[in-house]
Amino acid sequence: MVLVTTIRPGRQHDNHREIKSVGRCEIVQSFVYLDSLINILGSCENEIRRRIQQ
């Protein structure tokens, strides 16, 4: 992924990052991050079920 920082005239302190290209990117329904289950809906229901089963 390539991020480019652009500065708009009159807004020197407002950095706007723009994604120019994405290399290998995979879209998933859910993933585990810092031992918490994250899903695309932002719901914690599946995370609670997962922790109870452990």
C-alpha positions as CSV (number, residue, x, y, z in Angstrom):
1,M,0.0,0.0,0.0
2,V,1.3,3.5,-0.9
3,L,0.1,6.5,1.2
4,V,0.7,9.9,-0.1
5,T,0.5,13.0,2.1
6,T,-0.8,16.1,0.3
7,I,-1.1,19.6,1.6
8,R,-3.9,21.8,0.4
9,P,-3.3,25.5,-0.2
10,G,-4.2,27.5,2.9
11,R,-4.3,24.4,5.1
12,Q,-0.7,23.7,5.9
13,H,-1.5,21.7,9.1
14,D,-4.3,19.6,7.6
15,N,-2.5,16.5,6.2
16,H,-4.7,14.5,3.9
17,R,-3.6,10.9,3.3
18,E,-4.7,9.4,0.1
19,I,-4.4,5.7,-0.9
20,K,-2.8,5.6,-4.4
21,S,-2.6,1.8,-4.7
22,V,-3.2,-1.4,-2.7
23,G,-0.9,-4.4,-3.2
24,R,-2.1,-7.7,-1.8
25,C,-5.3,-7.0,0.1
26,E,-7.8,-9.5,1.3
27,I,-11.3,-8.6,2.4
28,V,-12.5,-10.8,5.3
29,Q,-15.7,-11.0,7.4
30,S,-13.8,-11.1,10.7
31,F,-10.3,-11.4,12.2
32,V,-8.6,-11.6,15.6
33,Y,-6.7,-8.5,16.7
34,L,-5.1,-8.1,20.1
35,D,-7.0,-11.2,21.2
36,S,-10.4,-9.7,20.3
37,L,-12.6,-10.9,17.4
38,I,-13.3,-8.0,15.1
39,N,-16.1,-8.3,12.5
40,I,-17.3,-6.0,9.7
41,L,-20.5,-5.1,11.7
42,G,-18.7,-4.0,14.8
43,S,-20.8,-6.3,16.9
44,C,-19.4,-7.9,20.0
45,E,-21.8,-10.9,20.0
46,N,-19.4,-13.3,18.3
47,E,-16.5,-12.1,20.6
48,I,-18.6,-12.9,23.7
49,R,-19.5,-16.4,22.4
50,R,-15.8,-17.1,21.5
51,R,-14.6,-16.2,24.9
52,I,-17.3,-18.3,26.7
53,Q,-16.3,-21.3,24.6
54,Q,-12.6,-21.0,25.5
